[in-house]
Every structure is written in C-alpha cells, then in structure tokens.
Amino acid sequence: MNKRLDLADLPNIDPNLLEPIDIDALAGPDSPRYAPRILILYGSLRARSYSRLLAEEAARLLCWLGCEVRVFDPAGLPLPDDAEADHPRVQALRELATWSEGMVWISPERHGAMTGIMKAQIDWIPLSLGGIRPTQGKTLAVMEVSGGSQSFNAVNQLRVLGRWMRMVTIPNQSSVPKAFGEFDEAGRMKDSPLYRRVVDVCEELVKFTWLMRDRAGYLTYRYSERVESAGETSKRVSQVAH
C-alpha cells in the first residue's frame, strides 16, 4: 500500500489539523526523499481481528503521511523451529523485515501478555543474517488491543523485544481497551481520544523514520563491534547450529 489517500478516506480526521510531514525539518540535506518503508505486524488470526483492524487503520494513516506500507498476514507462518528458514512464509516475512525502514507491532493482550502469533513473527526475524542485523537502527512503534480495561502489558513486552532487536522504539504508544466497542461494522476505528492517540503514534513514527534515514549507521556504530571482525561477529551470533 503506497497510494497517498485522500482525507475522505480518513473520515475521523480534522483536515485542518493533520499536517503533512515537514521532511526538510527532519531529513539530512543529502538524504534520499523516497517514501519511508513501513512494515506492520499484527498478532491475531480471528476473522474479525481487532489487531488487524488497527493495523489497517494505521496503514491508512501512514499512507496519508507519505509512507509505503506493507501489512504482513501471519496466516500460514509456522512456529519457530517447526520449519526451516526457507519456508515460503518465513522468507516473505524476512524479506519484508529487510525491506522496511520502520515497523509497527500490534498485538492483542491475551493472558496478560502478547499473543504467541505476535511473538512467533518476531522470533522468525533473525538477530543476524551473516554479519548483518536486519532490524538494527530501524524505527518501531508498538500498539495493543484488549478485550477488557486498559492495560500496557503487551506494549511493554514489545518494547523489550524492540530494544533486544536494537530498534529505535519511539516514545509514544497506543493501547486500545474494550476494542470490540472501538470499531464500527465496516471495521473502521471510531473517533475518540483512543483513535487520536493512534494518529499521534503514526505521525511520530514517520518523523522518527525520516530523522533516522542515513543516520542509523552512525548511531549504531559501536566500539565493541569495531573490535570484532564481521566474520567473528557472524560466528558468535549465528544460531544455525542450535
């Protein structure tokens, strides 16, 4: 999804207040100006999945804000270690992770935690492919939906994982309680302070992604990794033998 939407496709947006991103205020003078590439992951396979509906809502907002967006469908993704890395769904996920500059992770909260479906997707994204860390320096926004009162267990766990994956997780986040009441019959999120928070998160993610472009390499250039050669790093972190 990369077509810039008309605001008519965002009926709950005040057209006078949602502003285009000021790229010149964020990007370096020599940074390329192609659309930021954002991958969205969600953590449910239900027919009416509120994490999927929230993912689709975020995708619309991100497209309006000038991004190229891909939403990964977790259907058919095997459990980690229950298939080889060349499984077609695993390869599709890894290719999207490599393609992206930023991600949005959206999980339902189940038994006080993110879902296994959400965790499985993250577990299939390797910490290293050879000497390259495919998530290092990418931006990340985290959101959750829940069936009961507001909670932050899932987003807190997603933040821990984002840090572990060496991603730049933005300060803002969204937690949507009683999600069954926040979407209409057509699957669109209703106007509310919760919806406005989702808009805030998307807007902030795009700003941080522009800010990080062409700077991630330097910001993640570490002394410890300069000590080791790329070959030593690959040998140390490779999980193939495990």
Summary of the structure (lengths in Angstrom):
residues: 242
radius of gyration: 18.1
end to end distance: 36.9
largest distance: 56.7
contacts: 740
relative contact order: 0.17
helix: 39%
strand: 16%
